[in-house]
Amino acid sequence: MRKAKNILFIMFDQLRWDYLSCYGHPHLHTPNIDRLAARGMRFNRAFIQSPLCGPSRMSTYTGRYVNSHGAAWNNAPLKVGERTMGDYLRDAGMDCWLVGKTHMAADAEGMRRLGLAPDSVIGARVAECGFDVFERDDGMRPQGPDGFYDEGGALKYNEYLRARGYDSDNPWHDFANSGIDDEGNVLSGWFLKNADEPANIAGEDSETPYLTRRGMAFMEAQGDRPWCCHLSYIKPHWPYIVPAPYHAMYGPELFLPPVRSQAEFDNAHPVFKGFMNAPVGRAFARDDVREKVLRAYMGLIKQCDDQMGVLFDWLEKTGRMKDTMIVVTSDHGDFLGDHWLGEKTFFHDASVKVPLIVYDPSPEADATRGMVCDQLVECIDLVPTFLEVAGGDPSAVDHILEGRSLVPLLHGRQEGPLRDHVICEFDYSTTPLADRLELGATEARMVMVADRQWKMIHFEGGFRPMLFDLENDPDELVDLGESAQHRPVIDRLYDALFAWARRPSQRTTVPNSKVLATRKKPGGKGVMIGVVDEADADPAQTIHYVGRKAPDKRRLDD
C-alpha cells in the first residue's frame, strides 16, 4: 500500500506565488509544478512569518513565530536550545538532511558557553539548524571591502565549477552569476543593467540543475531508513541572471503590469514611504530596470520548473513517488516593482503569500487530490505536519510548536477553519530607514495580522496602522488605516494581535498535557498548604505525618 514513508521538502528562494501557471500566471507556464499540484493539494492562502530569508526560514524550521525563536533578521543566530525540524523528526525515527540553503547562523557564543564543539554530532546539528548536512549551499559568495558575505558560501559549488573548467577565484560570481562581453569582460549580475544578459555558464552547470543532481544523489544513497530531505534551491533569488536559452524566453508582451498607483505613492504611510524611497524601490520604479529583471526572473522560474520535471521523472522511475511526500514552497516572494518596491521586506501579498503544494502518496489523501485549499495556513504548519507523517504526535509538543498539522486537511477530515488569522513580523531595526526615522533598537518593528477579508499592519514607534480590504481591494492599493469608518475593524484586528502577543510562547520545558494532569492530581510529595486538621486531608497524603513517634528533645526550664 502507498504510504508517505519519506518527505522531500522543496523550497525555492524568492519565488512569488503568482508566478506559477497553477496559481494563475497567464504567460509563465510551469507544467511540472502544475502536475504535482494536480496530484496533491494546492494551498491558496499560505503565508510566511517574516518577509526576509533568515527569519522566515527559522520560523519554518522551528515551527515557531519570529518573536518566539528570536532570529529576527539575516545572520541573527538561532539561539541554542531552539528545537528544529530535525530534532522532532529524529525523535520520531526519521533522519533529516539538508541539500542546499538554510540561511541559518549558528549561535557560536551559546555553543561556547555550553561546551558544544562544532565538530561533534550534537554541535554540528546545533550549528546547522538541526539538519544533518549532505551539502549546504546558501548560494551567496559576494565579496566587498569587508570580505566575503559568507565565508562558507558556495564552496563546494565553486569546486565543482573549477573542475568543469570555470577558472576563477570565484566562479560563482564570474560565471554562474555574471554575463560576458565580446572583449571577455565580466558583466556582473549584481548590476541590474546586466540582468538580461545570458549567464556565462552552460545551463547544466548552473545552480538549479546542480542542486537537482545533488538532491537525487542524496536520495539515491539512502537505504530503508525513513528520511526527510530539505532540497532548498537558491533561485530565483538575485543576482537576477540566467543562462541561455532562458534569458531570452520572455519579453515585455508577457510581463504582468506593475501593481501600483500614483495615489498610493503620494499618500503612503511614512514607514511604507521609507521603503519606497530605498535604493531598491527607486530602481524597480524604473520600467527599463523592471523589464530587464523580469526577463531573468521569469527565465529563472522556467528553469526551476524544468528541473522539477527532471526530478519528478526520476522519482517516478525509481519508485520514490509511491512512498515520498513532496512539498513545494518558497521562503517569501518578490515585489518586482509592485507598490513601488523591490525585494520583499513589506507585507503585501507579493511578498508574504507563497505557493504551497503538498503531494501525499497515502490513500487517505486520494479524496483531496487536485483540490485547492482556501484555508489560512502558515509555514510554521510544516513542522507539525512532517512530525505527524513521521509517526509522531504534534499535540505532545504543542507547548513548543505554534503551527498546526496540515494532515487533517490533506486527508479531508479537518472540521472547521484551521485558524482565524495569520501573523507575519518584520524587524527593520538594522536598516538605514530605522536610523532616518530616529527609531530605537526595539522600535523599528512591525507586525501584520490578516484574516480572509482584512489585513492590518501594526508599527511600533508611535505610527498609525495600515489597513487593506482584501475583498474590495485585492491589489492592496488603498490604505484605510486613517479611516474612522473602519475603526471597528482595526480594533477587532488589534484584539486578535494582542491575544497572539499574550500567548505563553516561552513555556517550552513543560508539556501542556503535564500542566493539565497536575491540576487534577494532588501533589504526592508531602507539601500541604492550608490544611488545618489531618482529617481534612486525603490519608494517602498524610501517611508520613500521622501516627509517628519521636523522643522529646525540648529543653524545659527548671
N, C-alpha and C positions, 0 to 999 in steps of 0.2 A: 504494500500500500504506500502511496506517495505520502511523504511527511517532510516537514521542514526540519531537517537534521542540522543543516549548516545555514549561515547567514552571510550574504555578500552585501555589504553596506557601502554603496557607491555615493560619493559626494563630489559634486563639481564645485568649483570656486567662482563666485560672482556670476552665476547663471540665473538670469531673470526667468520668472515663472512663465511670462507671456511670450517668450522667445522659443517656444516649442510648438509644433503644429497641433499636438494633442491638447494644448491649452489655448489654441485659437490663433496663432500667428498665421496670417494668410499666405506668406511667401517663403518662410523658412521651414522647409519640410524636414521633419525628423522621424522617419518611418520606423527606425529601430527602437527608439524610446517609446514611440506610439504603440508598437506591437507589445511591448511589455505592459503598457497601460491597459491594452485590450485583454491581457491575460491576468491582470491584477486589479487593484483598486487605485484610482487616481483621486487624490485629495485636493479639493478646490479652494480650501481656506486653511492652508498650512503657514504658520508664522514662526520666524526665528525669535530669539530672545535678546539679540543685540545686533545692530546693523554694522558690524565690523568683524573681520575674520576671527581674531583671537577669542573675544568674549562669547561670540556666537558658538564657536566650536566647543569651548569649555562648558557651556550650558548643554550642548548636545551630548557631550561625552560624560557629563556628571549626572544629567537628568535634573539639574537644579538651575534656578534663576541666577542672574549675574550677581545680585546683591546677596546671594547665599554663598556662592563659591568665591566671589571677590576678585576674580581675574578680569578686571573691567575694561582693559584695552590691550592692544597688541603688545606682546613681550612682558605683560604683567604676569609674574609667576603664579601658577596654580598651587595654592598652599598645600604643604604636606598634610595628609590626613583626609583630603577630599577623595572619597571613593569614586571610581570611574567605571565606565562600561566594562573594562577588562576585569576589574575586581569582582563585579557582580556575576559576570559570565563564568569566570573560572570557579567561583564558589558553586555554580550550577553544573560544572563538569564540561564547560565549553571553552576551548582556547580562544584567545582574542589577539589578532595580529594586525599590524599596520603595513600597508603598502602605499606610500605617498605622503600627503601633507597632514599635519595637525596644527601647526602654528602655536604649539604649546611651549611655554617657557618653564623650565624646572625651578622649583623653589630651592635653589642651591644653599641658601642660608639656613633654611629649615632642615634640609638634609644634613648639613654640617652639624647643626645643633643636636640632632638626634643620632648622629653617628652612622648615617646611612651612606655607605660607599657607593658611588655611582656605577662602579663596575660589578657590584653584587646583583643577584637576581632581583631582590626587592628594590634596591636602589635604582636599577635600570628601569624597572617598571614605573616607579615613582617619577623618575626623570622623563619618562615618555608617555605621560598621561594614562598610565595603566596598560598600555599596549606592549606586547612583545613585538619587536621590530624586525620585519623581513627586509624592508628598505624604507627609510624615511627620506622624503624629498619634499621640502617645503617650497621648492621651485623658485627660490629667490636668492640670487647671488649678485645683487648690486654692490657697487663699491664707490665710496665717496671719500672726502678728505679725512674722515674719522675711521676709515677702514671699511670692512665688509659689513653689510647689514646683518648677515647671518654667516658666521664663520663655518658652520656646517652645511650651508645651503648648497644643494645640487652637486655635492662632491662626487657621489657615485655616477650621477648622470654625466658630469664632466669627464670622468674617467672613461665612460662608455664612448663619449664623443671623440675623445683623443684617440682611442683605439680604432675608431672608424675613420680617422684621418682628418679630423677637425682640429687643426693645430693652432692652439692659442692658450694663453694663461687663464682665460675664462671663456671657453667655447659656449657656455650657457648664454652669455651676452653676445659674443661676436658672431655666432651662427644661428642658434636656436631662437634668439630674440632680437635679431637685427637683420636689415637688408644689406645690400652692397651695390655700389655704383660701378660704372664701366671702368673706373680707374682703380678699383679694389678698395675704395674707402668704405669703412663700416658705417651703415646708416642706422644708428641706434634706435631700437624700439622704444626707448624712453621718451623720444621726441614724437609727439602725436602727429607731426607733419609726415612722418615715415610710416604711419600705420597701414597705408595702402600698398606698401612695398611687399613683395614676397620675401619671406624669411630666407636667409642664405643657408638652407639646410634641405636635405632630401626629406620628403614627407615622412618616410618610415622611421627616420631618426629623430623626429621632433618629439616634444614631451608627451603628448597624449598617446600616440602609438607605443612609445617606450613604456609608459606606465601600464598600459593594457597588457603588454607582454610580461611585465614583472608580476602583475596580478595573476595571470594564467600560470606563470612559473610557480608562484606560491601554491595555488590550488592543486596543481599537478603533483606537488611534492607531499601533499597531506595523505595520511593513511586513513584509518577508520574513525579516528577520534573526531568528535564534532568540533567545528571551528567557526569563528566569525572573522571575516576578512574585511577590514576597512580599506577599500580601494578608493583613495582620496586624490582626485585629479586636481591639477594646478590651474588648468584653463577652464573657461575663457577669461580668467583674470588677466589683467595687464601684466607685462607690456603687451599692448594690442598689436600683434603682428602674427601672421600665419603663413605657412609655406604654400607654394603653388600646388594644385590649382585653386585652393580655397580662397586665396587673396582676391581673386577676380570673379567669384561666383555671384556676387550681389552688388547691385548698383542702386542709385537713388530711387529708381522706379519701384524698388522692392522694399524700401525703408518705410517704417511707420513714422508718421509725422511726430514731432516732439509734443508732449502733453504739457502745455504751459500757456499762460496768458499774460498780457502786459499788466492787467489789473492785479494779478497775483503778485507780480514783482513789485509794483508800485505800493501796494498795501501790505507788504509782508511783515509778519511778526519780527521784532528786532533780532531774535536768535536765528530765525529762518533766513532773514536777510543777510546775516553774517555768513551763513553757509553759502548763500547765493554769490556773495562777493568774494569768496575764497578763490584762489587761482584756478582750481579745477572747475569751479562753477562758471567762471568767466570764460574759460577755454571751451567748455561744452555749450555755452550760449552761442558760439560761432557756428554757423551752418557748415562752413568749409571743414572745420575740425570734426564736427559730428559726422559728416559724410565719410571722412577718411576712417574714423574709428569704427563706424558701423560696418564698413566693408570687412574689416578684420574681425570684429566681434561676431558677426553672423557666420563668417567663414570658420572661426574657431569652434562655434557651436556645431556647425555642419561636420567638421572633423570629429568632434566628440561623438556625435551620433553615429557616424560611420564606424568608429571604434567600438561603440556599443553593439553594432551589428557583428563585428568580428568576435567580440566577447560572447554575445548570446549564442551565436552559431557554435562556438567552441563548447559552451556549456551544454547545448543540446547534444552535440556529438559525443561528449564524454559522459553523458547521463546525469550531469550535475543539476540540470533544470528540474529533475524529479525530486531532489532532496534538499534544495537550497532556496531559502527565502532571499529575494533580491529587493533591495530598497534603493531608489534613486532620488536624490535631493540635492540641495545646494546650501551653502552657508549664509548666503544673502544674495541680493540682486545687484543692479547697476542702474543708476539714474539715466545715463546716456543723454543728458541734456533735458530730460523731463524736469519740470518745475525749476528750471534754471540751475540745475545741479549736475555735478558729475560725481563719480564714486557712489557711496552707499550710506553715508552717515546721517540719515534722517529717516522719517517714519512713514513716508508714502509707500503704497503697495509695491511700487517699482523696486524698492529696497528690501522691505521686511516680509513680503509674501514670497514664498518659494515653491517650486514644484516639489511634490512628494508623491511618488508612485511606489506601491508595495505589492510585490508578487509573492503569494504564499502557495506553494505546491500542494498543501494539505487538502484533502477532500472537503474539510469543513469550510474552506474558502470558495468552493465551487459556486455557491449561490450568489456570490458578490462579484464574480469575475466580470471585468469590463465596466463596473459601476463607477460613477463619480460620487464621491462623498462630500457633502456640503457642510459637515460638522467643523466647528472651530477646533483645530489641533495645533499643537506646538511642537517644536523639535525636541523639547525635553521629554516628549512622549516615547521617543525611540528606545531609551534605555529600559523602561519597564516592559515595552513590547518585546525586545530581544530577550530579556530575562524570562518572560513567560514562554517564549518559543523554546528557550533552552531548558525548560522544565522547572524553573524557579517560581517563586511566589512573590510577585511585586508587592502584595499587601504586607508581607513580612518586613519590608524595608520602606514603608510609606512614610516613616518619620524622617527619612533622608531624601528619597526620591520625590520630586514635586510634579513630575509628569504622570500620565495615565496610559495604561496599555491600550494599544490600538487593536489588539486581537479580537475583542468583542465586536468591533466594527467590521474587521476583516471577515469574521465568521458569521456576521448577520445576527448577533444576539445582543447588541447594545440596546438598552432601554433608556430612552430619553437622551438629552444632549450630554455630550462628554464634558462640556464646560460652558459657562455663560459669556466669558470674555477671555481675551488673550492679553498678555503683557510683553512689552519689549522695552529695553532700557539702553541708554547710551550715556557714558561718562566722557565728556569732551574737555575735562579739566587740563589735559596736557597739550591742548591745541592753542595756536596763536589767537583764535577767536575768544577763548576764555580770558586771555590777557587783555584784549581790546575791550571786552565788556566789563573788565575790572572785577572779575569773579574770583572768589577764594577757591582753594583746592577742593572743598566739599560742596561748592555751589553750582559748578558747571555740570549739572546733571539733568537729564530729562527722562521721562517715563511715558510710554504710550499704553493706554488701556482702550481696547476696542471690542465691541460686540458685533453682531451681524449688521447693524444699521449705522452705528456711530463710532467714530474714532476721536479720542481726546488725547492731547499731548500736554502733560504737566511739566513745568520748568521750575527748577529750584532757582534761587537768586532774585525772587520777587517779580518775575514776569507773569503776565496773564497766560492762561492756557490757550491752546488752539483746538478747534473742533471742526470735524468734517461729517457731513451727512452722506454716508456711503451709498444710500439708496437713490437719492435725488441728485447727487454729485459724485458719481463713481470715479471721476478723474481727479477728485480731491483738489479742486481749484479755488473753492470759496471757503475761506476760514471764517467760521461762525463764533469764534472764541469771545468776541466782544458783544455778541447779540444778547440783549436782555430777554428776548423771547425764548432763547434756548438755555436760559439759566437752569431750569429744572433738569434738563438733560445733563448739563455739566455737573450739577450737584449729584445726580444719580451715579455718574461715572466716577466722581470723586469718592463716593461711598464705596464703590467697588474697589477703587485703588487703595483706600485706607484699610479696607478689610484685608486686602492682599498684603499690605505693608505690616499688618499686625500678626501675620501668621508666625508660628514658632519654628522658623526655618533653621535655627541653630541647635535645637534639641535633638541631636543626632546620635546620642550614645544609648538611649533607652527606647526600645520599640514601643509603638503605641499599644500593641497587644499587652505588653507588660504593664503599662500605665493602667489600662482598663482592668487587668486581672488584680492588680494591687488594691484597687479601691473596693473590690468585692471580697477580699480575703484579709481578715485581721492580721496584724503583724504577729509573727510567731517567734520573735527574737527577745521577748521579755520586756519591751518598753510599754509601760502602762501609764497613760496620761488621763487625769480626771476621774480615776476610779476611786470612789470613797470607801467601798467595802468589798471584801473579796467575793461576797455573794453576788455582787453586781457584775462580775466578770465571768467569762467562759472558764470553767475549771481547767480546760486544757491550757489556757493562758497563764493560770496561777499555780500550776503544779509544782513549780520550783520555788514558790514563795510561801505556800501554806503547809502547816504541819511540820516545820523544820525545828530542830533544837540546836542551841549553841550555848556554851558556857557564858556566865555573866561576867563581863570584863569591866563593868562600870566601876569607877572609884568613888566610893561614898565617903563623905566627911564623917569622922567620929563625933 
